[in-house]
Amino acid sequence: MMRGAPSALASTQSRKLIYVVEDDRDARDLACGVLEDYGFMAAGFRNGRDALKGIDRQPPDLCLVDLGLPDMDGLSLVRTLCEDVRFGVVILTGRADVSDRVLGLELGADDYILKPYEPRELVARVNSFLRRRDRLTAALGPGGKASVARFAGWRYDSADLSLTHDDGRTESLSRSEAALLTLFLRAPRRVLSREHLQGDDMGADDIAFDRSIDVRISRLRRKLGDDPRRPGLIKTVYGAGYLFTADVTWAG
C-alpha cells in the first residue's frame, strides 16, 4: 500500500516530492520517514503498478525504485520510468551483482544506492540528483527559456532534450544525460572534474564516488557516436576529469 497521497502532498509547492517504490513495508516506511525528516514530501508504493498509477495522478521530482518488486521486474520498471523526463530515477538495491546496478544505469537511471544504507547517504544522493536537475533548469536561461546548441554537426534542443545530427540521425536524452551534456556545452575545451560533473558538493570523506558518472559518460558518448576506444568529443583526462573538445554555439 501507499504512504501519503499525492493529492495531499501536492499542496506544498516548495517541497520536493519523492516516491519510494519498495515492497518491504519497514524499509519503505523508513525511507519515507528519513526523507520527511529532512524536509521532503514522500509517498511509498509497495509495487510497480501502484507507483505508475501514482505517477499518472501526480508526477514526483524523483522515484527511488527497489529492484525486487512483487509484480514486475524492477529493471523493467526502471526502463519505463526513465522514458519520462519529468523526474529522476534512483535504484535501491540489495543485489550484490554489480551487473544489475550497471544495467540500471545503462537503462537511464540517475544513480543507485546499495542497501542497507545510512540515512545520510540516502538524503545526500537525493540532494545530488536535485542539484543536477537544477543545473539543467538554470542552463535553460532566464525564465527557463529553451536554448539550442550546435556542435560537431549536432543540434541539441533543451526544450525536448533532443539531439539531431546534420546527417539526419536523432537521439533522445534522459534528464541526467542532458544535464551532463549541458555542463560540457557550457564549458567547452575546459577540463571538468568528476566532482563537478557528478554534482556532489559534499565533503570528500562523505560518500565514495561509484560508477554512475562513468556510465553516464559512456551513454552520452554512445549517443554522440563517439568511439569509446578513441573518443574524440569527450576525452578522459586521467587524474583530472573530462574534456569536451568541440566548439559550441548557442541560440535562443
C-alpha positions in Angstrom: 0.0 0.0 0.0 1.0 3.6 -0.2 2.0 6.1 2.4 1.0 9.6 1.7 -1.5 10.5 -1.1 -0.1 12.6 -4.0 -3.1 14.9 -4.0 -2.4 15.9 -0.4 1.3 16.1 -0.9 1.0 18.4 -3.9 -0.4 21.2 -1.7 3.1 22.2 -0.5 4.7 23.5 -3.7 8.1 24.4 -2.3 8.9 20.9 -1.0 10.2 18.2 -3.4 8.1 15.1 -3.8 9.9 11.8 -3.7 8.3 8.4 -4.4 9.7 5.3 -2.8 8.8 2.0 -4.6 9.7 -0.7 -2.2 7.7 -3.9 -1.3 9.2 -4.3 2.2 6.9 -2.1 4.4 9.5 -1.5 7.1 12.1 -0.4 4.5 9.6 1.7 2.7 8.4 3.5 5.9 12.0 4.0 7.0 13.0 5.7 3.7 9.8 7.8 3.7 10.4 8.8 7.3 14.0 9.8 6.7 13.1 11.9 3.7 10.3 13.6 5.6 12.6 14.3 8.5 14.9 16.2 6.0 12.1 18.3 4.6 10.9 16.3 1.6 7.5 15.1 0.9 7.5 11.3 0.5 5.0 8.7 -0.8 5.6 5.0 -0.6 4.3 2.3 -3.0 4.6 -1.5 -2.5 4.7 -2.4 -6.2 5.3 -1.1 -9.6 1.6 -1.0 -10.7 0.7 1.3 -7.8 3.7 3.5 -8.5 2.7 4.0 -12.1 -0.8 4.9 -11.0 0.6 7.4 -8.5 2.7 9.0 -11.3 -0.3 9.4 -13.5 -2.0 11.3 -10.7 1.0 13.4 -9.6 4.5 13.1 -11.1 7.2 13.3 -8.4 10.6 15.0 -8.6 12.3 11.7 -8.1 11.5 8.0 -7.9 13.5 5.6 -5.7 13.0 2.1 -7.0 13.8 -1.2 -5.4 14.7 -3.9 -7.9 13.0 -6.7 -6.0 9.3 -5.9 -6.7 6.5 -8.5 -6.3 4.5 -7.7 -9.5 7.2 -6.9 -12.1 10.9 -6.9 -12.7 12.5 -3.9 -11.1 14.7 -3.2 -14.1 11.6 -3.2 -16.4 10.0 -0.6 -14.2 13.2 1.5 -14.3 13.2 1.3 -18.1 9.6 2.5 -18.2 10.2 5.3 -15.7 13.4 6.6 -17.5 11.3 7.3 -20.6 9.6 10.1 -18.6 11.9 13.1 -18.4 9.8 14.9 -15.8 11.5 13.2 -12.9 14.6 11.3 -12.0 15.1 7.6 -11.1 17.5 6.2 -8.5 17.8 2.5 -7.9 17.6 1.0 -4.4 19.1 -2.5 -4.4 20.5 -5.1 -2.1 21.7 -7.2 -5.0 25.4 -8.0 -4.8 25.8 -8.4 -8.6 27.3 -5.2 -9.9 25.9 -6.0 -13.4 22.4 -5.3 -12.2 23.4 -1.9 -10.9 25.3 -1.0 -14.1 22.4 -2.2 -16.3 20.1 0.0 -14.4 22.3 3.0 -15.1 22.6 1.9 -18.7 18.8 2.0 -18.9 18.9 5.6 -17.8 18.7 5.6 -14.0 20.4 8.6 -12.5 22.1 6.8 -9.6 21.9 3.7 -7.4 22.0 3.2 -3.6 23.1 -0.1 -2.1 21.1 -1.5 0.8 21.5 -1.3 3.7 22.3 2.4 3.5 22.8 5.1 6.1 20.1 7.8 6.2 22.8 10.4 5.5 23.6 8.6 2.2 20.0 8.4 1.1 19.5 12.2 1.6 22.8 13.0 0.0 22.1 11.1 -3.1 18.6 12.6 -3.4 20.1 16.1 -3.0 22.8 15.3 -5.5 20.2 14.5 -8.2 18.2 17.6 -7.4 21.3 19.7 -7.8 22.0 18.2 -11.2 18.4 18.8 -12.2 18.6 22.4 -11.0 21.7 22.9 -13.0 19.9 21.8 -16.1 17.0 24.1 -15.4 19.3 27.0 -14.8 21.2 26.3 -18.1 18.0 26.9 -20.0 18.4 30.6 -19.3 16.3 33.3 -17.6 12.7 32.1 -17.1 13.6 28.6 -18.1 13.7 29.6 -21.8 14.8 26.8 -24.0 18.0 27.1 -25.9 19.6 25.4 -28.9 23.3 24.5 -29.1 25.2 23.4 -32.2 28.5 21.5 -32.1 30.4 19.0 -34.2 27.4 18.5 -36.6 24.9 18.1 -33.8 22.0 20.3 -32.8 20.9 20.0 -29.1 17.5 21.4 -28.2 16.9 21.8 -24.5 13.2 22.2 -25.0 12.7 18.4 -25.6 16.2 17.2 -24.7 16.8 16.0 -28.3 19.9 15.6 -30.4 19.8 15.9 -34.2 22.8 15.4 -36.5 23.3 17.0 -39.9 23.1 13.6 -41.4 19.6 13.0 -40.1 20.4 10.9 -37.0 18.3 11.7 -33.9 18.7 10.8 -30.3 16.6 11.5 -27.2 18.4 12.2 -24.0 17.4 11.3 -20.4 17.4 14.2 -18.0 20.7 13.0 -16.4 22.3 12.8 -19.9 21.0 16.2 -20.8 22.3 17.7 -17.6 25.7 16.2 -18.2 25.8 17.4 -21.9 24.7 20.9 -20.8 27.7 21.1 -18.4 30.0 20.2 -21.2 28.4 22.6 -23.7 28.6 25.5 -21.2 32.3 24.9 -20.7 33.8 23.6 -24.0 37.6 22.9 -24.1 37.8 23.0 -20.3 38.7 20.1 -18.1 35.7 19.4 -15.8 36.4 17.3 -12.7 34.3 14.2 -11.8 33.1 16.1 -8.7 31.8 18.9 -10.8 30.1 16.6 -13.3 28.6 14.4 -10.5 27.0 17.4 -9.0 28.2 16.5 -5.5 29.4 19.2 -3.2 29.6 17.2 0.0 33.0 16.6 1.6 35.3 14.1 0.0 35.0 11.9 3.1 31.2 11.6 3.0 30.5 9.2 0.1 32.9 7.5 -2.2 32.2 8.0 -5.9 30.8 5.0 -7.7 30.5 4.1 -11.4 27.4 6.2 -12.1 29.3 9.1 -13.6 31.3 6.7 -15.8 28.1 5.0 -17.1 26.6 8.4 -17.8 29.6 9.5 -19.8 29.5 6.1 -21.7 25.8 6.6 -22.5 26.4 10.1 -23.8 29.4 9.1 -25.8 27.4 6.3 -27.4 24.6 8.6 -28.4 27.0 11.1 -29.8 28.7 8.4 -31.9 31.9 9.0 -30.0 34.2 5.9 -30.4 34.6 4.6 -26.8 38.1 3.2 -27.7 39.3 6.5 -29.0 36.8 9.2 -28.0 37.1 12.5 -29.8 34.3 14.6 -28.4 34.5 13.7 -24.7 38.1 12.9 -23.8 39.2 11.4 -20.5 41.9 13.4 -18.8 43.3 10.9 -16.4 43.5 12.2 -12.8 41.7 15.4 -13.7 38.3 14.7 -15.3 36.8 15.0 -18.8 37.3 17.5 -21.6 34.7 18.4 -24.3 36.7 19.2 -27.4 34.1 20.7 -29.8 33.4 24.4 -30.4 29.8 25.3 -29.3 27.4 28.0 -30.5 24.2 28.8 -28.7 20.9 30.3 -30.0 17.7 31.2 -28.1 
